[in-house]
Amino acid sequence: MVDVFDLKKYPAEPFKIKTVETVKTITKEHREKAIKEAGYNTFLLKSEDCYIDLLTDSGTNAMSDKQWAGMMIGDEAYAGSRNWLHLEKTVQDIFGFKHVVPTHQGRGAENLLSRIAIKPGQYVPGNMYFTTTRYHQEANGGIFVDIIRDEAHDAGLNVPFKGDICLDKLKKLVDEKGAENIAYVCLAVTVNLAGGQPVSMKNMREVSEYCRPLGIKVMYDCTRFAENAFFIQEQEEGYQDKSIAEIVKEMFSYADGATMSGKKDGIVNIGGFLAMNDDELFGKAKEFVVVFEGMPSYGGMAGRDMEAIAIGLKESLQDSYIEYRVKQIRYLGDRLLEAGIPIIEPVGGHAVFLDAKRFCPHIPQDQFPAQALAAALYVEAGVRSMERGIVSAGRDPKTGENHVPKLETVRLTIPRRVYTYKHMDIVADAVIKLYKHKEDIRGLKFVYEPKQLRFFTARFEHI
Ligand SMILES: *Cc1c(COP(=O)(O)O)cnc(C)c1O
């Protein structure tokens, strides 16, 4: 048994709880009915019907007392809100970027960046992809190319910094297509779809050293910047004595700009931004933000939202908080590994990913093993998780064929400051119990398949 009282390995919550929300449990019979009604898609379940909700860590965070206090000093002026000035300064201080454009959430920033920085036919290399990021790149005529290191596609391989870009893949692409045909390099810290895997500082430095002389911009998806910084502090040589804030500063010194979903490491429920150094790009971003998000001084957020995110960004840099955050997730992973459950290794920064290919070897990938496993886990214990596999990967817009990702996973994503170690135990026990009768899990087929981002609303039935 992993020892939850080993405080170095699994630090206790560095906070106390001031507000609580009651959750209820429903019977297994009721859960069977609920998942059937939801078309075996956990996205379509009612929140009330979930006991432990690990669908996502996006916008599901618990805000601090200081953030709630910040909500009360929202300056809801149409223009020039003081909360905007606070947010702008905070982003400039933490990341070192010159310009900031507020957006309603991460995809708002991705939309703006893709519009202003991609010419149709240009390539957008990235360390794997994120669903909405890739959608916006492709919708603006970009061609996404995966340049993550090969190891990232091997779920069982336990190596550090699995999110790194493979420089050889990047160089080969640039040599073949020419630097002028690269829109920018999209570098995600951490890599969500690879299992929350971090990128090393060395890799960020090397990518920058290669791209800068060629005039290729490096734009980060910095949604999970604090989690990535913790891995560097813990595992990369020379960073043990540096604070998370110092590490973040260095990370972003190698970037030309970034898109951010505040719903993750901003520790809020809504919000985001786009940041960059380039004056010309900033000018274009401001033109578009007015059309899609709102004035350049609120971008779809209320003043109070901007205050909360400014405070949340600073809280995410607290060393005790981010250490606890990452290690709580590792605790869940360790419990599963101890029981022989196949998961992606090493455990990443925001979630534990069950390897559905090894969990359900009896279900072929075109019968959506991860989708089926997520549905079965809900029925087992009221734990809501998310498919991250062939359903999420979608179809090739040109050929109409399914993208077939190597990774077929179920993501157990831990919201920030919401659940305790005991909740992790309940999740672990449920997965272990399900694994013992995994042969009962059956494959699925589509009964409704939307064209864009199908995983959100698709419906299935048992084969
Ligand atoms: C959530 C997320 C996004 C999109 O952000 P939204 O706020 O949901 O629009 C982009 N990239 C990564 C890595 C994410 O996790």
The ligand as an ORCA input file, in Angstrom:
! r2SCAN-3c Opt
* xyz 0 1
  C      -8.106     23.354    -22.112
  C      -7.000     23.515    -23.024
  C      -7.085     24.372    -24.129
  C      -8.349     25.122    -24.483
  O      -8.736     26.001    -23.502
  P     -10.290     26.339    -23.220
  O     -10.239     27.323    -22.116
  O     -10.965     25.076    -22.849
  O     -10.852     26.910    -24.472
  C      -5.972     24.489    -24.925
  N      -4.851     23.800    -24.686
  C      -4.722     22.969    -23.648
  C      -3.464     22.242    -23.420
  C      -5.788     22.792    -22.785
  O      -5.664     21.941    -21.768
*
